[in-house]
Amino acid sequence: SLHNGGHTTETLTYAQNNGIVNESCFPFQNDELIPCNNKCTLPDDVVSINGYNVINLNNNIEPQLKYNIIHYGPLAVSINNNFYRHAMCLVGYKVIEAGDTIQFLRDNQSYSNIIIDENSAYIGRTYWIFKDSSGENAYQDGYKYILFDRTSMITQAYSINTPVYSQNYNSTDVVIEDRDGDGFYN
């Protein structure tokens, strides 16, 4: 069966028009039929976006995604490989090194987890870092590290218009830091 994990434009429009509550108000459940109005009545925070822009993907997707992540921040993307469809937040990318644990998404297959050994042909390729809706205890601290058989499995991408609004925070509350000392800040 085809896994359908959300629709990017519907989610972004909802975030723009209604805002999104925090996890404690609407915990992740692996059930797409739960209506969005099933959230708590008094959320700790509601975050909304100012809007979003379509990134017109062409045949050279990888440099386009990297450029947009660097210039506009995390991107909302749709993934489709004819078996698996899912909407997630693309937050970054890295070059594969020996010892990395990543998920590999191939045509017409679900993810398979692989550990990169020192002789792997994947060393030097780009893997993509996604924040999924499955919560912080899933995957690698709530992130998926994905290598695509074809980057064209990313079928849609959107940048978020700033400012992002919150009931509890403003732009001066956001701390940007290089926690791992790699020269990249988030």
C-alpha positions as CSV (number, residue, x, y, z in Angstrom):
1,S,0.0,0.0,0.0
2,L,1.0,3.6,-0.5
3,H,2.0,5.5,2.6
4,N,0.7,9.0,2.6
5,G,2.3,11.1,5.2
6,G,0.7,14.5,4.7
7,H,0.4,17.2,2.1
8,T,2.9,20.0,2.1
9,T,0.8,22.8,0.7
10,E,-2.2,22.0,3.0
11,T,0.1,21.9,6.0
12,L,1.7,25.2,5.1
13,T,-1.6,26.9,4.4
14,Y,-2.9,25.6,7.8
15,A,0.2,26.9,9.5
16,Q,-0.3,30.3,7.9
17,N,-4.1,30.6,8.6
18,N,-4.4,28.8,12.0
19,G,-0.9,28.3,13.5
20,I,0.5,25.1,14.8
21,V,0.5,24.1,18.4
22,N,3.3,22.5,20.3
23,E,3.8,18.7,20.7
24,S,2.4,18.6,24.2
25,C,-0.9,20.0,22.9
26,F,-1.2,17.6,19.9
27,P,1.2,14.6,20.4
28,F,2.3,12.7,17.4
29,Q,0.2,9.6,16.5
30,N,0.8,7.4,13.5
31,D,-2.7,8.0,12.2
32,E,-3.5,10.3,9.3
33,L,-7.2,10.4,10.0
34,I,-7.0,12.3,13.3
35,P,-8.4,15.8,12.5
36,C,-6.3,18.9,13.2
37,N,-9.0,20.2,15.6
38,N,-8.3,17.3,17.9
39,K,-5.7,19.5,19.7
40,C,-5.9,20.8,23.2
41,T,-8.0,23.9,23.9
42,L,-5.2,25.9,25.7
43,P,-1.8,25.3,24.0
44,D,1.4,26.5,25.5
45,D,2.3,28.1,22.2
46,V,1.0,28.6,18.7
47,V,3.4,29.2,15.9
48,S,2.3,30.6,12.5
49,I,4.1,31.5,9.3
50,N,3.8,34.6,7.2
51,G,3.5,32.6,4.0
52,Y,5.5,30.4,1.8
53,N,7.1,30.3,-1.7
54,V,7.3,27.5,-4.2
55,I,10.8,26.5,-5.2
56,N,10.6,25.5,-8.9
57,L,12.7,22.3,-8.9
58,N,14.4,21.4,-12.2
59,N,16.6,18.5,-13.2
60,N,19.5,19.8,-11.0
61,I,17.7,19.5,-7.7
62,E,20.6,19.0,-5.3
63,P,22.3,22.5,-5.8
64,Q,18.8,24.1,-5.7
65,L,18.0,22.6,-2.4
66,K,21.4,23.4,-0.9
67,Y,21.1,27.1,-2.1
68,N,17.6,27.5,-0.6
69,I,18.5,25.9,2.7
70,I,21.5,28.2,3.1
71,H,19.6,31.4,2.0
72,Y,16.1,30.8,3.4
73,G,16.5,28.2,6.2
74,P,14.5,25.0,6.6
75,L,12.3,23.9,3.7
76,A,9.0,22.1,3.6
77,V,9.3,19.3,1.1
78,S,7.3,16.4,-0.4
79,I,9.0,13.0,-1.1
80,N,7.5,10.5,-3.5
81,N,9.1,7.3,-4.7
82,N,5.9,5.6,-6.0
83,F,5.8,3.5,-2.8
84,Y,6.3,6.2,-0.1
85,R,4.9,9.7,0.1
86,H,5.7,12.0,2.9
87,A,6.0,15.7,3.8
88,M,8.8,16.7,6.1
89,C,11.0,19.6,7.0
90,L,14.4,19.6,5.2
91,V,16.8,21.3,7.7
92,G,20.2,20.5,6.2
93,Y,22.6,18.2,4.5
94,K,26.0,16.6,5.0
95,V,28.6,14.6,3.1
96,I,28.6,10.9,3.9
97,E,31.5,9.6,5.9
98,A,32.5,6.2,7.1
99,G,30.6,5.3,10.3
100,D,27.5,7.3,9.4
101,T,24.1,5.7,9.9
102,I,21.6,6.8,7.3
103,Q,18.4,5.7,5.8
104,F,18.5,4.9,2.1
105,L,15.3,5.5,0.0
106,R,15.3,3.6,-3.3
107,D,12.7,3.5,-6.1
108,N,9.5,1.7,-5.2
109,Q,10.8,0.7,-1.7
110,S,10.5,1.9,1.8
111,Y,13.6,3.1,3.8
112,S,16.4,0.7,4.7
113,N,18.9,1.6,7.3
114,I,22.5,1.3,6.4
115,I,25.8,1.9,8.3
116,I,28.5,3.3,6.0
117,D,31.7,1.3,6.2
118,E,35.1,2.7,5.1
119,N,34.9,1.1,1.7
120,S,31.4,2.2,0.8
121,A,30.7,3.7,-2.6
122,Y,28.4,6.2,-0.8
123,I,31.2,8.1,0.9
124,G,31.3,11.6,-0.5
125,R,27.6,11.7,-1.6
126,T,25.1,14.1,0.0
127,Y,22.6,12.9,2.6
128,W,19.8,15.1,3.6
129,I,18.7,15.9,7.2
130,F,15.0,16.0,7.9
131,K,13.0,16.8,10.9
132,D,10.1,14.4,11.0
133,S,6.8,14.6,12.9
134,S,7.5,11.4,14.8
135,G,8.9,13.2,17.8
136,E,12.3,13.4,19.4
137,N,12.5,9.8,20.5
138,A,12.2,8.5,16.9
139,Y,15.1,8.0,14.5
140,Q,18.2,10.0,15.5
141,D,17.0,12.5,18.1
142,G,13.9,13.2,15.9
143,Y,15.9,13.6,12.7
144,K,16.1,11.4,9.6
145,Y,19.3,11.2,7.6
146,I,18.3,10.2,4.1
147,L,20.3,9.2,1.1
148,F,18.1,9.2,-2.0
149,D,18.7,6.8,-4.9
150,R,17.4,9.7,-7.0
151,T,17.2,13.3,-5.6
152,S,14.2,13.7,-7.9
153,M,12.2,11.8,-5.3
154,I,11.9,15.2,-3.7
155,T,9.0,16.4,-5.8
156,Q,8.0,19.7,-4.1
157,A,9.9,22.2,-2.0
158,Y,8.8,25.4,-0.3
159,S,10.6,28.1,1.6
160,I,8.9,29.9,4.5
161,N,8.4,33.6,4.5
162,T,9.6,35.4,7.6
163,P,8.7,36.5,10.2
164,V,7.5,33.4,11.9
165,Y,5.1,34.3,14.7
166,S,4.9,32.8,18.2
167,Q,2.8,33.6,21.2
168,N,5.8,33.1,23.5
169,Y,8.9,34.2,21.5
170,N,10.1,36.9,19.2
171,S,13.0,37.0,16.8
172,T,15.4,38.3,19.5
173,D,14.7,35.0,21.5
174,V,16.1,32.8,18.8
175,V,19.7,31.7,19.5
176,I,21.8,30.7,16.6
177,E,24.8,28.6,17.5
178,D,27.4,26.1,16.2
179,R,26.9,23.4,18.8
180,D,29.1,20.8,17.0
181,G,31.9,23.2,16.0
182,D,31.6,22.4,12.3
183,G,31.3,26.1,11.2
184,F,27.6,25.8,10.4
185,Y,25.2,27.6,12.6
186,N,21.5,26.8,13.3
